[in-house]
Amino acid sequence: MVCVWTRLVTVMSDEDCAAAGERSSLSGLLLASHAPLDDAQRAGRMKCSRCGASRMFYCYSCCALVGLEPRDVPSVKLPVKIDIIKHPNETDGKSTAVQARLLAPHDVAIYTYPCIPELDQSAENIVLVFPGPDAMTVEELWEYFSAGGAQRVKRLKAASETRTCPIQRVVFIDSTWNQTTRIITDERLQALPNVELKSRRTCFWRHQKGCPDTYLATIEAVYYFLKDLHSHYFSEYTGEYDNLLFFFSFLHKLINKAKQAAGKV
């Protein structure tokens, strides 16, 4: 659920999205007001208080807000812990992983490979979001873990009593498709069951050359996974995690308007 936010809620309408050149997947989002981002944009780039680099909205190197206060951005509570493993060659400024960390700081951690989190499958039910021939869907998670031994079943029983989901931790890989092999073949990740997302079109403005438009930005993948998880294991989805796209939707609109002004759209 979304918490610690009392400002006006912005609902991105189909008309707003069309005017900004956005696809319909960003329409209808229940977002915190973008007014602080508008103000920060007008103020211009500022120096990060930690590293001194010139940044807009946030420092992707320090994972810190720039020109904004914590009260200016929403705080999103997630039902699971999320670990994002970033490829060392992934350019910080092009990655959207930092947005997840800024908006859900208590539930999201970022690691730069070869550093990865401690993944104790004896203590938690953990999955890796990555496509493949053996990957399951979100809907198949309960069945998979119910057949996975006494400890997993015990955690499932506890989950059913508290009306939560069958997993406690989710791992994402933050890299271009061509760079994923190095991480996905790491022996430390081999025991993790894989989950594949439903096919959706990306709204990311940095499209990977030669890749279909179903290759999502990291923040999109996190958002859609949680949306599907909530719909299947909790209740009807009513925008609980929409604010994970708080920065993404604003930047997308901003960039598309700039392209339109330059006649590139």
PyMOL commands that set and color helices and strands:
alter all, ss='L'
color gray80, all
select helices_A, chain A and resi 14-19+24-26+35-43+70-72+92-94+97-103+138-146+150-161+177-184+187-189+218-233+242-261
alter helices_A, ss='H'
color red, helices_A
select strands_A, chain A and resi 2-3+9-11+30-32+46-47+54-55+57-59+64-66+75-76+81-86+108-112+126-129+169-174+194-195
alter strands_A, ss='S'
color yellow, strands_A
deselect
rebuild
show_as cartoon
